[in-house]
């Protein structure tokens, strides 16, 4: 599933780094912390590998 916004893609990349042990889990908060706990490494990789070009910075929760 591709990321819907740049913010989602960035959060997935941070969560993926935490899951792999490249960064401390305690350094994260908000979306990336939740993603790291609830998603598999493969799911995070799919979101993080989405191209940012043409994506909005943020998408409202109602979309």
PDBQT receptor file of N, H, CA, C and O in Angstrom, charges set to zero:
ATOM      1  N   UNK A   1       0.847  -1.167   0.000  1.00  0.00    +0.000 N 
ATOM      2  CA  UNK A   1       0.000   0.000   0.000  1.00  0.00    +0.000 C 
ATOM      3  C   UNK A   1       0.892   1.229   0.000  1.00  0.00    +0.000 C 
ATOM      4  O   UNK A   1       1.714   1.388   0.903  1.00  0.00    +0.000 OA
ATOM      5  N   UNK A   2       0.755   2.082  -0.965  1.00  0.00    +0.000 N 
ATOM      6  H   UNK A   2       0.087   1.953  -1.698  1.00  0.00    +0.000 HD
ATOM      7  CA  UNK A   2       1.602   3.276  -1.025  1.00  0.00    +0.000 C 
ATOM      8  C   UNK A   2       1.155   4.336  -0.024  1.00  0.00    +0.000 C 
ATOM      9  O   UNK A   2      -0.014   4.402   0.358  1.00  0.00    +0.000 OA
ATOM     10  N   UNK A   3       2.100   5.153   0.385  1.00  0.00    +0.000 N 
ATOM     11  H   UNK A   3       3.049   5.099   0.075  1.00  0.00    +0.000 HD
ATOM     12  CA  UNK A   3       1.797   6.247   1.303  1.00  0.00    +0.000 C 
ATOM     13  C   UNK A   3       0.925   7.279   0.602  1.00  0.00    +0.000 C 
ATOM     14  O   UNK A   3       1.057   7.501  -0.602  1.00  0.00    +0.000 OA
ATOM     15  N   UNK A   4       0.035   7.907   1.360  1.00  0.00    +0.000 N 
ATOM     16  H   UNK A   4      -0.072   7.727   2.338  1.00  0.00    +0.000 HD
ATOM     17  CA  UNK A   4      -0.859   8.910   0.789  1.00  0.00    +0.000 C 
ATOM     18  C   UNK A   4      -0.297  10.318   0.876  1.00  0.00    +0.000 C 
ATOM     19  O   UNK A   4      -0.778  11.221   0.191  1.00  0.00    +0.000 OA
ATOM     20  N   UNK A   5       0.726  10.519   1.720  1.00  0.00    +0.000 N 
ATOM     21  H   UNK A   5       1.117   9.786   2.276  1.00  0.00    +0.000 HD
ATOM     22  CA  UNK A   5       1.308  11.850   1.878  1.00  0.00    +0.000 C 
ATOM     23  C   UNK A   5       2.790  11.737   2.199  1.00  0.00    +0.000 C 
ATOM     24  O   UNK A   5       3.292  10.671   2.556  1.00  0.00    +0.000 OA
ATOM     25  N   UNK A   6       3.471  12.862   2.063  1.00  0.00    +0.000 N 
ATOM     26  H   UNK A   6       3.063  13.728   1.773  1.00  0.00    +0.000 HD
ATOM     27  CA  UNK A   6       4.899  12.912   2.396  1.00  0.00    +0.000 C 
ATOM     28  C   UNK A   6       5.112  12.622   3.876  1.00  0.00    +0.000 C 
ATOM     29  O   UNK A   6       6.063  11.934   4.246  1.00  0.00    +0.000 OA
ATOM     30  N   UNK A   7       4.239  13.140   4.714  1.00  0.00    +0.000 N 
ATOM     31  H   UNK A   7       3.466  13.699   4.413  1.00  0.00    +0.000 HD
ATOM     32  CA  UNK A   7       4.367  12.942   6.159  1.00  0.00    +0.000 C 
ATOM     33  C   UNK A   7       4.238  11.462   6.514  1.00  0.00    +0.000 C 
ATOM     34  O   UNK A   7       4.980  10.961   7.360  1.00  0.00    +0.000 OA
ATOM     35  N   UNK A   8       3.313  10.767   5.881  1.00  0.00    +0.000 N 
ATOM     36  H   UNK A   8       2.711  11.173   5.194  1.00  0.00    +0.000 HD
ATOM     37  CA  UNK A   8       3.132   9.347   6.144  1.00  0.00    +0.000 C 
ATOM     38  C   UNK A   8       4.357   8.560   5.690  1.00  0.00    +0.000 C 
ATOM     39  O   UNK A   8       4.777   7.624   6.369  1.00  0.00    +0.000 OA
ATOM     40  N   UNK A   9       4.926   8.928   4.563  1.00  0.00    +0.000 N 
ATOM     41  H   UNK A   9       4.585   9.689   4.011  1.00  0.00    +0.000 HD
ATOM     42  CA  UNK A   9       6.110   8.247   4.035  1.00  0.00    +0.000 C 
ATOM     43  C   UNK A   9       7.303   8.454   4.962  1.00  0.00    +0.000 C 
ATOM     44  O   UNK A   9       8.064   7.521   5.218  1.00  0.00    +0.000 OA
ATOM     45  N   UNK A  10       7.465   9.671   5.462  1.00  0.00    +0.000 N 
ATOM     46  H   UNK A  10       6.847  10.429   5.254  1.00  0.00    +0.000 HD
ATOM     47  CA  UNK A  10       8.568   9.976   6.374  1.00  0.00    +0.000 C 
ATOM     48  C   UNK A  10       8.409   9.229   7.700  1.00  0.00    +0.000 C 
ATOM     49  O   UNK A  10       9.382   8.701   8.238  1.00  0.00    +0.000 OA
ATOM     50  N   UNK A  11       7.191   9.187   8.220  1.00  0.00    +0.000 N 
ATOM     51  H   UNK A  11       6.401   9.616   7.783  1.00  0.00    +0.000 HD
ATOM     52  CA  UNK A  11       6.940   8.480   9.478  1.00  0.00    +0.000 C 
ATOM     53  C   UNK A  11       7.205   6.989   9.318  1.00  0.00    +0.000 C 
ATOM     54  O   UNK A  11       7.741   6.352  10.224  1.00  0.00    +0.000 OA
ATOM     55  N   UNK A  12       6.837   6.438   8.184  1.00  0.00    +0.000 N 
ATOM     56  H   UNK A  12       6.401   6.956   7.448  1.00  0.00    +0.000 HD
ATOM     57  CA  UNK A  12       7.082   5.016   7.930  1.00  0.00    +0.000 C 
ATOM     58  C   UNK A  12       8.582   4.741   7.853  1.00  0.00    +0.000 C 
ATOM     59  O   UNK A  12       9.048   3.711   8.341  1.00  0.00    +0.000 OA
ATOM     60  N   UNK A  13       9.330   5.639   7.253  1.00  0.00    +0.000 N 
ATOM     61  H   UNK A  13       8.952   6.476   6.856  1.00  0.00    +0.000 HD
ATOM     62  CA  UNK A  13      10.779   5.477   7.181  1.00  0.00    +0.000 C 
ATOM     63  C   UNK A  13      11.421   5.514   8.554  1.00  0.00    +0.000 C 
ATOM     64  O   UNK A  13      12.338   4.742   8.835  1.00  0.00    +0.000 OA
ATOM     65  N   UNK A  14      10.951   6.396   9.400  1.00  0.00    +0.000 N 
ATOM     66  H   UNK A  14      10.206   7.023   9.172  1.00  0.00    +0.000 HD
ATOM     67  CA  UNK A  14      11.473   6.482  10.768  1.00  0.00    +0.000 C 
ATOM     68  C   UNK A  14      11.113   5.232  11.558  1.00  0.00    +0.000 C 
ATOM     69  O   UNK A  14      11.945   4.696  12.290  1.00  0.00    +0.000 OA
ATOM     70  N   UNK A  15       9.878   4.769  11.413  1.00  0.00    +0.000 N 
ATOM     71  H   UNK A  15       9.202   5.205  10.818  1.00  0.00    +0.000 HD
ATOM     72  CA  UNK A  15       9.446   3.560  12.115  1.00  0.00    +0.000 C 
ATOM     73  C   UNK A  15      10.224   2.344  11.640  1.00  0.00    +0.000 C 
ATOM     74  O   UNK A  15      10.565   1.473  12.440  1.00  0.00    +0.000 OA
ATOM     75  N   UNK A  16      10.503   2.279  10.360  1.00  0.00    +0.000 N 
ATOM     76  H   UNK A  16      10.226   2.987   9.710  1.00  0.00    +0.000 HD
ATOM     77  CA  UNK A  16      11.286   1.177   9.804  1.00  0.00    +0.000 C 
ATOM     78  C   UNK A  16      12.699   1.175  10.375  1.00  0.00    +0.000 C 
ATOM     79  O   UNK A  16      13.232   0.118  10.712  1.00  0.00    +0.000 OA
ATOM     80  N   UNK A  17      13.303   2.348  10.485  1.00  0.00    +0.000 N 
ATOM     81  H   UNK A  17      12.870   3.207  10.211  1.00  0.00    +0.000 HD
ATOM     82  CA  UNK A  17      14.641   2.458  11.069  1.00  0.00    +0.000 C 
ATOM     83  C   UNK A  17      14.639   1.988  12.525  1.00  0.00    +0.000 C 
ATOM     84  O   UNK A  17      15.575   1.320  12.965  1.00  0.00    +0.000 OA
ATOM     85  N   UNK A  18      13.597   2.333  13.265  1.00  0.00    +0.000 N 
ATOM     86  H   UNK A  18      12.837   2.876  12.908  1.00  0.00    +0.000 HD
ATOM     87  CA  UNK A  18      13.493   1.904  14.656  1.00  0.00    +0.000 C 
ATOM     88  C   UNK A  18      13.306   0.396  14.746  1.00  0.00    +0.000 C 
ATOM     89  O   UNK A  18      13.913  -0.260  15.593  1.00  0.00    +0.000 OA
ATOM     90  N   UNK A  19      12.475  -0.148  13.884  1.00  0.00    +0.000 N 
ATOM     91  H   UNK A  19      11.982   0.384  13.196  1.00  0.00    +0.000 HD
ATOM     92  CA  UNK A  19      12.214  -1.584  13.908  1.00  0.00    +0.000 C 
ATOM     93  C   UNK A  19      13.478  -2.379  13.573  1.00  0.00    +0.000 C 
ATOM     94  O   UNK A  19      13.705  -3.454  14.127  1.00  0.00    +0.000 OA
ATOM     95  N   UNK A  20      14.288  -1.852  12.674  1.00  0.00    +0.000 N 
ATOM     96  H   UNK A  20      14.104  -0.978  12.224  1.00  0.00    +0.000 HD
ATOM     97  CA  UNK A  20      15.521  -2.530  12.282  1.00  0.00    +0.000 C 
ATOM     98  C   UNK A  20      16.644  -2.319  13.287  1.00  0.00    +0.000 C 
ATOM     99  O   UNK A  20      17.673  -2.991  13.216  1.00  0.00    +0.000 OA
ATOM    100  N   UNK A  21      16.458  -1.393  14.222  1.00  0.00    +0.000 N 
ATOM    101  H   UNK A  21      15.622  -0.847  14.279  1.00  0.00    +0.000 HD
ATOM    102  CA  UNK A  21      17.465  -1.134  15.238  1.00  0.00    +0.000 C 
ATOM    103  C   UNK A  21      18.482  -0.092  14.837  1.00  0.00    +0.000 C 
ATOM    104  O   UNK A  21      19.489   0.084  15.524  1.00  0.00    +0.000 OA
ATOM    105  N   UNK A  22      18.239   0.612  13.725  1.00  0.00    +0.000 N 
ATOM    106  H   UNK A  22      17.422   0.469  13.168  1.00  0.00    +0.000 HD
ATOM    107  CA  UNK A  22      19.155   1.657  13.270  1.00  0.00    +0.000 C 
ATOM    108  C   UNK A  22      19.036   2.918  14.114  1.00  0.00    +0.000 C 
ATOM    109  O   UNK A  22      19.984   3.698  14.202  1.00  0.00    +0.000 OA
ATOM    110  N   UNK A  23      17.880   3.121  14.733  1.00  0.00    +0.000 N 
ATOM    111  H   UNK A  23      17.110   2.487  14.661  1.00  0.00    +0.000 HD
ATOM    112  CA  UNK A  23      17.636   4.279  15.582  1.00  0.00    +0.000 C 
ATOM    113  C   UNK A  23      16.938   3.813  16.854  1.00  0.00    +0.000 C 
ATOM    114  O   UNK A  23      16.321   2.747  16.876  1.00  0.00    +0.000 OA
ATOM    115  N   UNK A  24      17.035   4.607  17.904  1.00  0.00    +0.000 N 
ATOM    116  H   UNK A  24      17.536   5.472  17.886  1.00  0.00    +0.000 HD
ATOM    117  CA  UNK A  24      16.399   4.259  19.173  1.00  0.00    +0.000 C 
ATOM    118  C   UNK A  24      14.885   4.447  19.086  1.00  0.00    +0.000 C 
ATOM    119  O   UNK A  24      14.409   5.466  18.584  1.00  0.00    +0.000 OA
ATOM    120  N   UNK A  25      14.144   3.481  19.568  1.00  0.00    +0.000 N 
ATOM    121  H   UNK A  25      14.530   2.654  19.976  1.00  0.00    +0.000 HD
ATOM    122  CA  UNK A  25      12.688   3.580  19.588  1.00  0.00    +0.000 C 
ATOM    123  C   UNK A  25      12.226   4.700  20.507  1.00  0.00    +0.000 C 
ATOM    124  O   UNK A  25      11.179   5.303  20.273  1.00  0.00    +0.000 OA
ATOM    125  N   UNK A  26      12.988   4.978  21.539  1.00  0.00    +0.000 N 
ATOM    126  H   UNK A  26      13.838   4.488  21.729  1.00  0.00    +0.000 HD
ATOM    127  CA  UNK A  26      12.608   6.014  22.499  1.00  0.00    +0.000 C 
ATOM    128  C   UNK A  26      12.707   7.420  21.913  1.00  0.00    +0.000 C 
ATOM    129  O   UNK A  26      12.163   8.362  22.488  1.00  0.00    +0.000 OA
ATOM    130  N   UNK A  27      13.389   7.578  20.784  1.00  0.00    +0.000 N 
ATOM    131  H   UNK A  27      13.831   6.812  20.317  1.00  0.00    +0.000 HD
ATOM    132  CA  UNK A  27      13.525   8.888  20.148  1.00  0.00    +0.000 C 
ATOM    133  C   UNK A  27      12.270   9.291  19.373  1.00  0.00    +0.000 C 
ATOM    134  O   UNK A  27      12.135  10.450  18.983  1.00  0.00    +0.000 OA
ATOM    135  N   UNK A  28      11.362   8.359  19.149  1.00  0.00    +0.000 N 
ATOM    136  H   UNK A  28      11.472   7.417  19.467  1.00  0.00    +0.000 HD
ATOM    137  CA  UNK A  28      10.198   8.625  18.318  1.00  0.00    +0.000 C 
ATOM    138  C   UNK A  28       8.951   8.856  19.139  1.00  0.00    +0.000 C 
ATOM    139  O   UNK A  28       8.848   8.403  20.279  1.00  0.00    +0.000 OA
ATOM    140  N   UNK A  29       8.002   9.567  18.550  1.00  0.00    +0.000 N 
ATOM    141  H   UNK A  29       8.086   9.935  17.625  1.00  0.00    +0.000 HD
ATOM    142  CA  UNK A  29       6.705   9.792  19.162  1.00  0.00    +0.000 C 
ATOM    143  C   UNK A  29       5.669   9.919  18.052  1.00  0.00    +0.000 C 
ATOM    144  O   UNK A  29       6.022  10.025  16.878  1.00  0.00    +0.000 OA
ATOM    145  N   UNK A  30       4.429   9.907  18.413  1.00  0.00    +0.000 N 
ATOM    146  H   UNK A  30       4.143   9.820  19.368  1.00  0.00    +0.000 HD
ATOM    147  CA  UNK A  30       3.360  10.094  17.452  1.00  0.00    +0.000 C 
ATOM    148  C   UNK A  30       3.214   8.956  16.459  1.00  0.00    +0.000 C 
ATOM    149  O   UNK A  30       3.274   7.783  16.828  1.00  0.00    +0.000 OA
ATOM    150  N   UNK A  31       3.023   9.310  15.199  1.00  0.00    +0.000 N 
ATOM    151  H   UNK A  31       2.974  10.262  14.899  1.00  0.00    +0.000 HD
ATOM    152  CA  UNK A  31       2.711   8.340  14.154  1.00  0.00    +0.000 C 
ATOM    153  C   UNK A  31       3.796   7.293  13.970  1.00  0.00    +0.000 C 
ATOM    154  O   UNK A  31       3.488   6.110  13.824  1.00  0.00    +0.000 OA
ATOM    155  N   UNK A  32       5.047   7.696  13.974  1.00  0.00    +0.000 N 
ATOM    156  H   UNK A  32       5.298   8.657  14.093  1.00  0.00    +0.000 HD
ATOM    157  CA  UNK A  32       6.115   6.729  13.735  1.00  0.00    +0.000 C 
ATOM    158  C   UNK A  32       6.208   5.699  14.860  1.00  0.00    +0.000 C 
ATOM    159  O   UNK A  32       6.513   4.533  14.609  1.00  0.00    +0.000 OA
ATOM    160  N   UNK A  33       5.949   6.119  16.084  1.00  0.00    +0.000 N 
ATOM    161  H   UNK A  33       5.701   7.067  16.287  1.00  0.00    +0.000 HD
ATOM    162  CA  UNK A  33       5.981   5.188  17.215  1.00  0.00    +0.000 C 
ATOM    163  C   UNK A  33       4.835   4.189  17.100  1.00  0.00    +0.000 C 
ATOM    164  O   UNK A  33       5.026   2.997  17.338  1.00  0.00    +0.000 OA
ATOM    165  N   UNK A  34       3.665   4.660  16.741  1.00  0.00    +0.000 N 
ATOM    166  H   UNK A  34       3.510   5.628  16.547  1.00  0.00    +0.000 HD
ATOM    167  CA  UNK A  34       2.514   3.784  16.561  1.00  0.00    +0.000 C 
ATOM    168  C   UNK A  34       2.700   2.829  15.401  1.00  0.00    +0.000 C 
ATOM    169  O   UNK A  34       2.336   1.657  15.490  1.00  0.00    +0.000 OA
ATOM    170  N   UNK A  35       3.263   3.326  14.312  1.00  0.00    +0.000 N 
ATOM    171  H   UNK A  35       3.558   4.278  14.240  1.00  0.00    +0.000 HD
ATOM    172  CA  UNK A  35       3.506   2.480  13.142  1.00  0.00    +0.000 C 
ATOM    173  C   UNK A  35       4.492   1.366  13.483  1.00  0.00    +0.000 C 
ATOM    174  O   UNK A  35       4.305   0.219  13.077  1.00  0.00    +0.000 OA
ATOM    175  N   UNK A  36       5.524   1.700  14.215  1.00  0.00    +0.000 N 
ATOM    176  H   UNK A  36       5.676   2.632  14.544  1.00  0.00    +0.000 HD
ATOM    177  CA  UNK A  36       6.560   0.721  14.554  1.00  0.00    +0.000 C 
ATOM    178  C   UNK A  36       5.966  -0.437  15.357  1.00  0.00    +0.000 C 
ATOM    179  O   UNK A  36       6.354  -1.590  15.173  1.00  0.00    +0.000 OA
ATOM    180  N   UNK A  37       5.035  -0.126  16.235  1.00  0.00    +0.000 N 
ATOM    181  H   UNK A  37       4.720   0.811  16.384  1.00  0.00    +0.000 HD
ATOM    182  CA  UNK A  37       4.428  -1.157  17.073  1.00  0.00    +0.000 C 
ATOM    183  C   UNK A  37       3.401  -1.996  16.318  1.00  0.00    +0.000 C 
ATOM    184  O   UNK A  37       3.290  -3.199  16.555  1.00  0.00    +0.000 OA
ATOM    185  N   UNK A  38       2.656  -1.376  15.418  1.00  0.00    +0.000 N 
ATOM    186  H   UNK A  38       2.746  -0.399  15.225  1.00  0.00    +0.000 HD
ATOM    187  CA  UNK A  38       1.503  -2.055  14.828  1.00  0.00    +0.000 C 
ATOM    188  C   UNK A  38       1.730  -2.649  13.440  1.00  0.00    +0.000 C 
ATOM    189  O   UNK A  38       0.888  -3.407  12.959  1.00  0.00    +0.000 OA
ATOM    190  N   UNK A  39       2.834  -2.329  12.791  1.00  0.00    +0.000 N 
ATOM    191  H   UNK A  39       3.518  -1.713  13.182  1.00  0.00    +0.000 HD
ATOM    192  CA  UNK A  39       3.045  -2.791  11.419  1.00  0.00    +0.000 C 
ATOM    193  C   UNK A  39       4.276  -3.684  11.318  1.00  0.00    +0.000 C 
ATOM    194  O   UNK A  39       5.219  -3.564  12.100  1.00  0.00    +0.000 OA
ATOM    195  N   UNK A  40       4.244  -4.578  10.338  1.00  0.00    +0.000 N 
ATOM    196  H   UNK A  40       3.478  -4.676   9.703  1.00  0.00    +0.000 HD
ATOM    197  CA  UNK A  40       5.392  -5.454  10.102  1.00  0.00    +0.000 C 
ATOM    198  C   UNK A  40       6.466  -4.692   9.336  1.00  0.00    +0.000 C 
ATOM    199  O   UNK A  40       6.211  -3.621   8.785  1.00  0.00    +0.000 OA
ATOM    200  N   UNK A  41       7.662  -5.256   9.310  1.00  0.00    +0.000 N 
ATOM    201  H   UNK A  41       7.869  -6.126   9.758  1.00  0.00    +0.000 HD
ATOM    202  CA  UNK A  41       8.764  -4.623   8.584  1.00  0.00    +0.000 C 
ATOM    203  C   UNK A  41       8.439  -4.511   7.092  1.00  0.00    +0.000 C 
ATOM    204  O   UNK A  41       8.773  -3.508   6.462  1.00  0.00    +0.000 OA
ATOM    205  N   UNK A  42       7.797  -5.523   6.526  1.00  0.00    +0.000 N 
ATOM    206  H   UNK A  42       7.525  -6.339   7.038  1.00  0.00    +0.000 HD
ATOM    207  CA  UNK A  42       7.435  -5.486   5.101  1.00  0.00    +0.000 C 
ATOM    208  C   UNK A  42       6.425  -4.376   4.812  1.00  0.00    +0.000 C 
ATOM    209  O   UNK A  42       6.540  -3.678   3.804  1.00  0.00    +0.000 OA
ATOM    210  N   UNK A  43       5.442  -4.212   5.687  1.00  0.00    +0.000 N 
ATOM    211  H   UNK A  43       5.348  -4.779   6.506  1.00  0.00    +0.000 HD
ATOM    212  CA  UNK A  43       4.449  -3.150   5.502  1.00  0.00    +0.000 C 
ATOM    213  C   UNK A  43       5.110  -1.770   5.583  1.00  0.00    +0.000 C 
ATOM    214  O   UNK A  43       4.823  -0.885   4.777  1.00  0.00    +0.000 OA
ATOM    215  N   UNK A  44       5.989  -1.605   6.559  1.00  0.00    +0.000 N 
ATOM    216  H   UNK A  44       6.222  -2.324   7.213  1.00  0.00    +0.000 HD
ATOM    217  CA  UNK A  44       6.682  -0.324   6.702  1.00  0.00    +0.000 C 
ATOM    218  C   UNK A  44       7.564  -0.047   5.494  1.00  0.00    +0.000 C 
ATOM    219  O   UNK A  44       7.657   1.092   5.037  1.00  0.00    +0.000 OA
ATOM    220  N   UNK A  45       8.201  -1.072   4.982  1.00  0.00    +0.000 N 
ATOM    221  H   UNK A  45       8.125  -1.997   5.353  1.00  0.00    +0.000 HD
ATOM    222  CA  UNK A  45       9.063  -0.896   3.819  1.00  0.00    +0.000 C 
ATOM    223  C   UNK A  45       8.252  -0.452   2.600  1.00  0.00    +0.000 C 
ATOM    224  O   UNK A  45       8.711   0.389   1.827  1.00  0.00    +0.000 OA
ATOM    225  N   UNK A  46       7.052  -1.009   2.425  1.00  0.00    +0.000 N 
ATOM    226  H   UNK A  46       6.679  -1.691   3.053  1.00  0.00    +0.000 HD
ATOM    227  CA  UNK A  46       6.177  -0.604   1.326  1.00  0.00    +0.000 C 
ATOM    228  C   UNK A  46       5.814   0.875   1.433  1.00  0.00    +0.000 C 
ATOM    229  O   UNK A  46       5.874   1.608   0.446  1.00  0.00    +0.000 OA
ATOM    230  N   UNK A  47       5.442   1.306   2.625  1.00  0.00    +0.000 N 
ATOM    231  H   UNK A  47       5.393   0.710   3.428  1.00  0.00    +0.000 HD
ATOM    232  CA  UNK A  47       5.085   2.712   2.824  1.00  0.00    +0.000 C 
ATOM    233  C   UNK A  47       6.298   3.627   2.647  1.00  0.00    +0.000 C 
ATOM    234  O   UNK A  47       6.204   4.673   2.005  1.00  0.00    +0.000 OA
ATOM    235  N   UNK A  48       7.419   3.233   3.214  1.00  0.00    +0.000 N 
ATOM    236  H   UNK A  48       7.494   2.384   3.736  1.00  0.00    +0.000 HD
ATOM    237  CA  UNK A  48       8.613   4.074   3.187  1.00  0.00    +0.000 C 
ATOM    238  C   UNK A  48       9.202   4.190   1.781  1.00  0.00    +0.000 C 
ATOM    239  O   UNK A  48       9.853   5.186   1.468  1.00  0.00    +0.000 OA
ATOM    240  N   UNK A  49       8.983   3.191   0.937  1.00  0.00    +0.000 N 
ATOM    241  H   UNK A  49       8.454   2.382   1.192  1.00  0.00    +0.000 HD
ATOM    242  CA  UNK A  49       9.574   3.215  -0.403  1.00  0.00    +0.000 C 
ATOM    243  C   UNK A  49       8.742   3.991  -1.410  1.00  0.00    +0.000 C 
ATOM    244  O   UNK A  49       9.146   4.128  -2.565  1.00  0.00    +0.000 OA
ATOM    245  N   UNK A  50       7.587   4.502  -0.996  1.00  0.00    +0.000 N 
ATOM    246  H   UNK A  50       7.258   4.390  -0.058  1.00  0.00    +0.000 HD
ATOM    247  CA  UNK A  50       6.740   5.308  -1.872  1.00  0.00    +0.000 C 
ATOM    248  C   UNK A  50       7.467   6.578  -2.281  1.00  0.00    +0.000 C 
ATOM    249  O   UNK A  50       8.092   7.230  -1.445  1.00  0.00    +0.000 OA
ATOM    250  N   UNK A  51       7.393   6.930  -3.532  1.00  0.00    +0.000 N 
ATOM    251  H   UNK A  51       6.885   6.400  -4.211  1.00  0.00    +0.000 HD
ATOM    252  CA  UNK A  51       8.008   8.166  -4.016  1.00  0.00    +0.000 C 
ATOM    253  C   UNK A  51       7.234   9.365  -3.483  1.00  0.00    +0.000 C 
ATOM    254  O   UNK A  51       6.006   9.332  -3.416  1.00  0.00    +0.000 OA
ATOM    255  N   UNK A  52       7.939  10.410  -3.107  1.00  0.00    +0.000 N 
ATOM    256  H   UNK A  52       8.938  10.436  -3.161  1.00  0.00    +0.000 HD
ATOM    257  CA  UNK A  52       7.307  11.606  -2.543  1.00  0.00    +0.000 C 
ATOM    258  C   UNK A  52       6.808  12.567  -3.616  1.00  0.00    +0.000 C 
ATOM    259  O   UNK A  52       5.930  13.388  -3.352  1.00  0.00    +0.000 OA
ATOM    260  N   UNK A  53       7.347  12.474  -4.792  1.00  0.00    +0.000 N 
ATOM    261  H   UNK A  53       8.061  11.806  -5.006  1.00  0.00    +0.000 HD
ATOM    262  CA  UNK A  53       6.989  13.428  -5.842  1.00  0.00    +0.000 C 
ATOM    263  C   UNK A  53       5.487  13.378  -6.133  1.00  0.00    +0.000 C 
ATOM    264  O   UNK A  53       4.925  12.312  -6.386  1.00  0.00    +0.000 OA
ATOM    265  N   UNK A  54       4.858  14.534  -6.091  1.00  0.00    +0.000 N 
ATOM    266  H   UNK A  54       5.314  15.400  -5.885  1.00  0.00    +0.000 HD
ATOM    267  CA  UNK A  54       3.441  14.644  -6.383  1.00  0.00    +0.000 C 
ATOM    268  C   UNK A  54       2.523  14.359  -5.201  1.00  0.00    +0.000 C 
ATOM    269  O   UNK A  54       1.303  14.450  -5.335  1.00  0.00    +0.000 OA
ATOM    270  N   UNK A  55       3.085  14.018  -4.056  1.00  0.00    +0.000 N 
ATOM    271  H   UNK A  55       4.076  13.944  -3.947  1.00  0.00    +0.000 HD
ATOM    272  CA  UNK A  55       2.272  13.740  -2.876  1.00  0.00    +0.000 C 
ATOM    273  C   UNK A  55       2.066  15.034  -2.087  1.00  0.00    +0.000 C 
ATOM    274  O   UNK A  55       2.963  15.876  -2.035  1.00  0.00    +0.000 OA
ATOM    275  N   UNK A  56       0.889  15.198  -1.473  1.00  0.00    +0.000 N 
ATOM    276  H   UNK A  56       0.160  14.514  -1.516  1.00  0.00    +0.000 HD
ATOM    277  CA  UNK A  56       0.698  16.361  -0.598  1.00  0.00    +0.000 C 
ATOM    278  C   UNK A  56       1.498  16.170   0.681  1.00  0.00    +0.000 C 
ATOM    279  O   UNK A  56       1.835  15.044   1.046  1.00  0.00    +0.000 OA
ATOM    280  N   UNK A  57       1.803  17.271   1.362  1.00  0.00    +0.000 N 
ATOM    281  H   UNK A  57       1.530  18.186   1.066  1.00  0.00    +0.000 HD
ATOM    282  CA  UNK A  57       2.557  17.181   2.615  1.00  0.00    +0.000 C 
ATOM    283  C   UNK A  57       1.752  16.421   3.671  1.00  0.00    +0.000 C 
ATOM    284  O   UNK A  57       2.291  15.570   4.379  1.00  0.00    +0.000 OA
ATOM    285  N   UNK A  58       0.453  16.738   3.771  1.00  0.00    +0.000 N 
ATOM    286  H   UNK A  58       0.015  17.429   3.196  1.00  0.00    +0.000 HD
ATOM    287  CA  UNK A  58      -0.425  16.075   4.735  1.00  0.00    +0.000 C 
ATOM    288  C   UNK A  58      -1.765  15.791   4.067  1.00  0.00    +0.000 C 
ATOM    289  O   UNK A  58      -2.157  16.483   3.127  1.00  0.00    +0.000 OA
ATOM    290  N   UNK A  59      -2.460  14.776   4.554  1.00  0.00    +0.000 N 
ATOM    291  H   UNK A  59      -2.141  14.214   5.318  1.00  0.00    +0.000 HD
ATOM    292  CA  UNK A  59      -3.814  14.465   4.099  1.00  0.00    +0.000 C 
ATOM    293  C   UNK A  59      -4.691  14.456   5.330  1.00  0.00    +0.000 C 
ATOM    294  O   UNK A  59      -4.317  13.900   6.363  1.00  0.00    +0.000 OA
ATOM    295  N   UNK A  60      -5.861  15.074   5.226  1.00  0.00    +0.000 N 
ATOM    296  H   UNK A  60      -6.165  15.525   4.387  1.00  0.00    +0.000 HD
ATOM    297  CA  UNK A  60      -6.741  15.111   6.389  1.00  0.00    +0.000 C 
ATOM    298  C   UNK A  60      -7.260  13.716   6.715  1.00  0.00    +0.000 C 
ATOM    299  O   UNK A  60      -7.316  12.849   5.843  1.00  0.00    +0.000 OA
ATOM    300  N   UNK A  61      -7.633  13.505   7.957  1.00  0.00    +0.000 N 
ATOM    301  H   UNK A  61      -7.587  14.210   8.665  1.00  0.00    +0.000 HD
ATOM    302  CA  UNK A  61      -8.085  12.191   8.416  1.00  0.00    +0.000 C 
ATOM    303  C   UNK A  61      -9.409  11.794   7.799  1.00  0.00    +0.000 C 
ATOM    304  O   UNK A  61      -9.735  10.607   7.776  1.00  0.00    +0.000 OA
ATOM    305  N   UNK A  62     -10.195  12.753   7.291  1.00  0.00    +0.000 N 
ATOM    306  H   UNK A  62      -9.931  13.717   7.310  1.00  0.00    +0.000 HD
ATOM    307  CA  UNK A  62     -11.493  12.443   6.725  1.00  0.00    +0.000 C 
ATOM    308  C   UNK A  62     -11.412  11.910   5.306  1.00  0.00    +0.000 C 
ATOM    309  O   UNK A  62     -12.404  11.398   4.788  1.00  0.00    +0.000 OA
ATOM    310  N   UNK A  63     -10.258  12.017   4.666  1.00  0.00    +0.000 N 
ATOM    311  H   UNK A  63      -9.452  12.434   5.086  1.00  0.00    +0.000 HD
ATOM    312  CA  UNK A  63     -10.095  11.520   3.292  1.00  0.00    +0.000 C 
ATOM    313  C   UNK A  63      -9.950  10.025   3.248  1.00  0.00    +0.000 C 
ATOM    314  O   UNK A  63      -9.805   9.450   2.169  1.00  0.00    +0.000 OA
TER     315      UNK A  63
